[in-house]
Amino acid sequence: MKTFNTLQITLLCETDLSQLNSYPLMLVPGGIKIGTPYPDLGAMLAASTLVTPNRYLVSIDEEHLRVCLLRGEFLEEWVLFALISDSDGKRYGLMKMEHVTRYRLKSASR
């Protein structure tokens, strides 16, 4: 008997799916079962630092579903644009990188 894995994708913001191949993507485990009426999206955003080694959380904007991560001397802005539910009832967040800027720490003046 064949088993099929199905995914349900829920878009959280307006996204042109045809353009996704030009963005770096990150799949973030949500640990939230289907049936939870409102997933804790802030926790899912914060979890993005757990799946990305050498990246450090700078800020979270829950209202706009954005997170800024520092990786070396680069500041990366990621947006959570979709929730993915698998056939086992687990949820994941799908994030795309929107901006990267060079970040320099200001040296202390003497």
Secondary structure, DSSP 8 states (H G I E B T S, - for coil): -------EEEESS---GGGGGGS-EEEEEEEEETT-SS--HHHHHHHTTTSSTT-EEEEEETTTTEEEEEETTEEEEEEEEEEEE-TTSEEEEEEEEEEEEE--------
